[in-house]
Amino acid sequence: MGSLKTWVQAARLRTLPLSLSGIIVGTALAMKQGFFDLGIFVLALCTTVGFQVTSNFANDYGDGVKGTDNEDRIGPARVLQSGLLSRKALKKGILIAIGVTMVLAIGLLYRAFGNDNFGLFSFFFILGVLSIWAAVRYTVGSHAYGYMGLGDLFVFLFFGLLGVLGSMFLYTKSIGWSALLPAIGIGLLCVGVLNLNNLRDIHSDKKHGKNTLVVKMGFKKGKRYHVFLIAMAFICFSMHAWVEHLRWKDSYFLLAFLPMAIHLKKVVFTEEPGELDGELKKLALSTFLLSLLYCFAVNNFL
């Protein structure tokens, strides 16, 4: 089954802070309205990590089976590609990750809705099943949506809108219109990380039929698209601060866009896709920083 180190490598821990950003922002929105439950918060974080790890295992398996992960690929080596895990072992790992995640999801929904809201429990359970489906089908199967240029849309929906608005709803049982702005902003930043990954791997993906948006639009247009994503995320959070009548001193979470601006300069002037590998961590951590600062700012923690 492979060593613990191998499974940690397959889990890709560097992707986890990004996946937590939506939960933190959704929790911040709920706290601003006077709602918080430590059990919901911890279970939401754990469930999100479960979804992300399941997705990472599945991506390793799907790209490995299709041959997209090969000697041409840039970035950390994948475990199936490297021969560290067999197809059978990794498939078993995916099933275990799905099982653990669904148990966590059920615990989360029971904590949030109890026995009195079977309708909401069922609705969110279906969303959880769809999230698992999205995590696996990104690269696995003959009609994997990641190979058809739909990865950006699914990341935006599940890590942005569902991550932020869904976690907020678990506390408040309601959603305010202004919450859409930070949800869209986080979604765009998550798409930005995926887009960076696709910019980095454009040559390998094109060679092996993985028709991401970047492959379809080309490297130069892919960089312009990246600038659009980050700029629109900044506009969304700025508009949210304005709609919520936040004072300038309470809008310091916008400072998280400063390292993103430096990151954009690097992306714009980079001509070699492989040189973008280090930028993924920068954007992911900047997004995580934004979520933390946003939580502190809107709830007057600082």
C-alpha positions as CSV (number, residue, x, y, z in Angstrom):
1,M,0.0,0.0,0.0
2,G,3.0,2.3,0.1
3,S,4.6,4.2,3.0
4,L,3.1,7.1,4.9
5,K,5.5,9.5,3.2
6,T,4.2,8.3,-0.2
7,W,0.5,8.9,0.8
8,V,1.4,12.3,2.2
9,Q,3.0,13.1,-1.2
10,A,-0.1,11.9,-3.0
11,A,-2.3,14.1,-0.7
12,R,-0.3,17.2,-1.9
13,L,-0.4,19.1,1.4
14,R,0.5,22.4,-0.3
15,T,-3.0,22.5,-1.9
16,L,-4.8,22.3,1.4
17,P,-4.6,25.9,2.6
18,L,-6.4,27.1,-0.6
19,S,-9.3,24.6,0.0
20,L,-9.8,26.0,3.5
21,S,-10.1,29.6,2.4
22,G,-13.7,29.3,1.4
23,I,-14.7,27.7,4.7
24,I,-12.9,30.5,6.6
25,V,-14.6,33.3,4.6
26,G,-18.0,31.6,5.0
27,T,-17.5,31.2,8.7
28,A,-16.4,34.9,8.9
29,L,-19.7,35.9,7.2
30,A,-21.7,33.9,9.7
31,M,-19.8,35.3,12.7
32,K,-20.4,38.8,11.4
33,Q,-24.1,38.0,11.9
34,G,-23.5,36.5,15.4
35,F,-23.5,32.8,14.4
36,F,-20.7,30.4,15.3
37,D,-20.4,26.8,16.3
38,L,-16.9,25.3,16.9
39,G,-18.2,21.8,16.0
40,I,-19.4,23.0,12.6
41,F,-16.2,24.9,12.0
42,V,-13.9,21.9,12.8
43,L,-16.0,19.4,10.9
44,A,-16.3,21.8,7.9
45,L,-12.5,22.2,7.8
46,C,-12.0,18.4,8.0
47,T,-14.6,17.6,5.4
48,T,-13.1,20.1,3.0
49,V,-9.7,18.6,3.5
50,G,-11.3,15.2,2.8
51,F,-12.7,16.5,-0.5
52,Q,-9.3,18.0,-1.5
53,V,-7.4,14.9,-0.7
54,T,-9.9,12.7,-2.6
55,S,-9.5,15.1,-5.5
56,N,-5.7,14.9,-5.3
57,F,-5.7,11.1,-5.2
58,A,-8.1,10.9,-8.1
59,N,-6.1,13.5,-10.2
60,D,-3.0,11.5,-9.6
61,Y,-4.8,8.3,-10.7
62,G,-6.6,9.8,-13.7
63,D,-3.6,11.7,-15.2
64,G,-1.4,8.7,-14.5
65,V,-3.6,6.2,-16.3
66,K,-4.1,8.5,-19.3
67,G,-0.4,9.2,-19.6
68,T,-0.7,12.9,-19.0
69,D,1.7,12.6,-16.1
70,N,5.0,11.7,-17.7
71,E,8.6,12.8,-18.1
72,D,7.4,16.0,-19.8
73,R,5.4,17.1,-16.8
74,I,6.7,20.0,-14.7
75,G,6.2,20.2,-10.9
76,P,6.2,17.7,-8.1
77,A,6.3,14.0,-9.2
78,R,3.1,12.1,-9.0
79,V,3.0,8.8,-7.1
80,L,1.5,6.7,-9.9
81,Q,3.7,8.2,-12.5
82,S,6.8,7.6,-10.3
83,G,5.8,4.0,-9.6
84,L,5.5,4.7,-5.8
85,L,2.0,3.4,-5.8
86,S,0.2,0.9,-8.1
87,R,-3.1,1.6,-9.8
88,K,-4.8,-0.9,-7.4
89,A,-3.3,0.7,-4.3
90,L,-4.2,4.3,-5.4
91,K,-7.7,3.3,-6.4
92,K,-8.1,1.7,-2.9
93,G,-6.8,5.0,-1.4
94,I,-9.4,7.0,-3.4
95,L,-12.2,4.8,-2.1
96,I,-11.0,5.1,1.5
97,A,-10.7,8.9,1.2
98,I,-14.3,9.0,-0.2
99,G,-15.6,6.9,2.7
100,V,-13.9,9.0,5.4
101,T,-15.0,12.2,3.7
102,M,-18.6,11.1,3.5
103,V,-18.6,10.1,7.2
104,L,-17.2,13.6,8.1
105,A,-19.8,15.2,5.8
106,I,-22.7,13.3,7.5
107,G,-21.3,14.3,10.9
108,L,-21.1,17.9,9.8
109,L,-24.7,18.0,8.5
110,Y,-26.0,16.3,11.6
111,R,-24.3,18.9,13.7
112,A,-25.7,21.7,11.6
113,F,-29.3,20.5,11.0
114,G,-29.9,17.7,13.7
115,N,-33.1,15.7,13.3
116,D,-35.3,18.7,12.7
117,N,-34.3,19.7,9.1
118,F,-34.4,16.5,7.1
119,G,-35.0,18.5,3.9
120,L,-31.9,20.6,4.4
121,F,-29.9,17.6,5.5
122,S,-30.8,15.7,2.4
123,F,-30.1,18.7,0.1
124,F,-26.6,19.2,1.5
125,F,-26.0,15.5,1.4
126,I,-26.7,15.5,-2.3
127,L,-24.3,18.5,-2.7
128,G,-21.7,16.4,-0.8
129,V,-22.2,13.5,-3.2
130,L,-21.9,15.9,-6.2
131,S,-18.7,17.3,-4.6
132,I,-17.2,13.8,-4.5
133,W,-18.3,13.2,-8.1
134,A,-16.6,16.5,-9.1
135,A,-13.4,15.6,-7.2
136,V,-13.1,12.2,-8.9
137,R,-14.4,13.0,-12.4
138,Y,-12.0,15.9,-13.0
139,T,-9.5,13.5,-14.6
140,V,-10.9,10.0,-14.1
141,G,-13.0,8.3,-16.7
142,S,-13.4,8.5,-20.5
143,H,-15.4,11.8,-20.2
144,A,-13.4,13.5,-17.5
145,Y,-14.5,17.1,-17.5
146,G,-11.0,18.4,-16.8
147,Y,-10.0,17.2,-20.3
148,M,-12.8,19.2,-21.9
149,G,-11.9,22.6,-20.5
150,L,-14.6,22.6,-17.8
151,G,-12.3,22.4,-14.7
152,D,-12.4,26.2,-14.2
153,L,-16.2,26.2,-14.0
154,F,-16.4,23.3,-11.5
155,V,-13.6,24.8,-9.3
156,F,-15.5,28.1,-9.2
157,L,-18.8,26.5,-8.3
158,F,-17.5,24.0,-5.7
159,F,-14.6,25.9,-4.0
160,G,-16.0,29.3,-4.5
161,L,-19.8,29.5,-4.3
162,L,-20.5,26.3,-2.5
163,G,-17.4,26.6,-0.2
164,V,-18.3,30.1,1.0
165,L,-22.1,30.2,0.8
166,G,-22.6,26.6,1.8
167,S,-20.4,26.9,4.9
168,M,-22.1,30.2,5.8
169,F,-25.5,28.6,5.5
170,L,-24.6,25.7,7.9
171,Y,-24.4,28.3,10.6
172,T,-27.0,30.9,9.7
173,K,-29.6,28.8,7.7
174,S,-29.7,31.9,5.4
175,I,-27.6,33.7,2.7
176,G,-27.3,37.4,2.2
177,W,-26.8,38.9,-1.2
178,S,-23.6,40.7,-0.2
179,A,-22.1,37.3,0.6
180,L,-22.0,36.6,-3.1
181,L,-19.2,39.0,-3.6
182,P,-16.6,37.3,-1.4
183,A,-17.8,33.9,-2.6
184,I,-17.2,35.0,-6.2
185,G,-13.9,36.5,-5.2
186,I,-12.6,33.3,-3.5
187,G,-13.9,31.2,-6.5
188,L,-12.0,33.4,-9.0
189,L,-8.8,33.0,-6.9
190,C,-9.2,29.2,-6.8
191,V,-9.7,29.2,-10.5
192,G,-6.5,31.3,-10.7
193,V,-4.5,28.5,-9.0
194,L,-5.9,26.0,-11.4
195,N,-5.2,28.3,-14.3
196,L,-1.6,28.6,-13.2
197,N,-1.3,24.8,-13.0
198,N,-2.7,24.6,-16.6
199,L,-0.3,27.4,-17.8
200,R,2.6,25.5,-16.4
201,D,1.6,22.2,-18.0
202,I,0.3,23.5,-21.3
203,H,2.8,21.6,-23.5
204,S,2.3,18.3,-21.7
205,D,-1.5,18.7,-21.6
206,K,-1.7,19.6,-25.3
207,K,0.5,16.6,-26.2
208,H,-1.8,14.2,-24.3
209,G,-5.2,15.6,-25.2
210,K,-6.0,17.3,-22.0
211,N,-7.8,20.3,-23.5
212,T,-7.8,22.7,-20.6
213,L,-9.0,26.3,-21.2
214,V,-5.3,27.3,-21.5
215,V,-4.7,24.7,-24.2
216,K,-7.7,26.0,-26.1
217,M,-6.9,29.7,-25.8
218,G,-3.1,29.5,-25.9
219,F,-0.3,30.6,-23.4
220,K,-0.5,34.4,-24.0
221,K,-4.3,34.6,-23.7
222,G,-4.1,32.2,-20.7
223,K,-1.9,34.8,-19.0
224,R,-4.4,37.6,-19.8
225,Y,-7.2,35.4,-18.4
226,H,-5.1,35.0,-15.3
227,V,-4.8,38.8,-14.8
228,F,-8.6,39.0,-15.3
229,L,-9.3,36.4,-12.6
230,I,-7.1,38.2,-10.0
231,A,-8.3,41.7,-10.9
232,M,-12.0,40.6,-10.7
233,A,-11.4,39.0,-7.3
234,F,-9.9,42.3,-6.1
235,I,-13.0,44.2,-7.4
236,C,-15.4,41.7,-5.7
237,F,-13.7,42.1,-2.3
238,S,-13.5,45.9,-2.7
239,M,-17.2,46.1,-3.7
240,H,-18.0,44.0,-0.7
241,A,-16.2,46.4,1.6
242,W,-18.1,49.2,0.1
243,V,-21.5,47.5,0.3
244,E,-20.9,46.6,3.9
245,H,-19.8,50.2,4.7
246,L,-16.4,49.0,6.0
247,R,-14.1,51.8,7.1
248,W,-10.7,51.9,5.3
249,K,-8.9,50.8,8.5
250,D,-11.3,47.7,8.6
251,S,-10.5,46.9,4.9
252,Y,-6.9,45.9,5.5
253,F,-7.7,42.4,4.2
254,L,-7.3,44.0,0.7
255,L,-3.5,44.2,1.5
256,A,-3.4,40.5,0.7
257,F,-3.7,41.5,-3.0
258,L,-0.3,43.2,-2.8
259,P,1.7,39.9,-3.1
260,M,-0.8,38.9,-5.7
261,A,0.1,42.0,-7.7
262,I,3.8,41.0,-7.5
263,H,2.7,37.5,-8.6
264,L,0.9,38.9,-11.6
265,K,4.0,40.8,-12.7
266,K,5.9,37.5,-12.7
267,V,3.2,35.8,-14.7
268,V,2.8,38.5,-17.3
269,F,6.6,38.6,-18.0
270,T,7.2,34.9,-17.9
271,E,7.6,33.2,-21.4
272,E,8.6,29.8,-20.2
273,P,5.7,27.8,-18.7
274,G,7.9,25.8,-16.4
275,E,9.0,28.9,-14.6
276,L,5.4,29.3,-13.2
277,D,5.6,26.3,-10.9
278,G,6.7,28.3,-7.9
279,E,3.8,30.8,-8.4
280,L,1.2,28.2,-7.5
281,K,2.2,28.2,-3.8
282,K,2.4,32.0,-3.7
283,L,-1.2,32.5,-5.0
284,A,-2.6,29.7,-2.9
285,L,-1.0,31.1,0.3
286,S,-2.0,34.7,-0.6
287,T,-5.6,33.5,-0.9
288,F,-5.4,31.8,2.4
289,L,-3.9,35.0,3.9
290,L,-6.8,37.0,2.4
291,S,-9.4,34.6,4.0
292,L,-7.7,35.0,7.5
293,L,-7.4,38.8,7.2
294,Y,-11.0,39.0,6.0
295,C,-12.2,37.0,9.0
296,F,-10.2,39.2,11.4
297,A,-11.3,42.5,9.7
298,V,-15.1,41.9,9.4
299,N,-15.3,40.6,13.0
300,N,-13.0,43.3,14.5
301,F,-10.5,40.8,15.9
302,L,-7.7,43.3,15.3
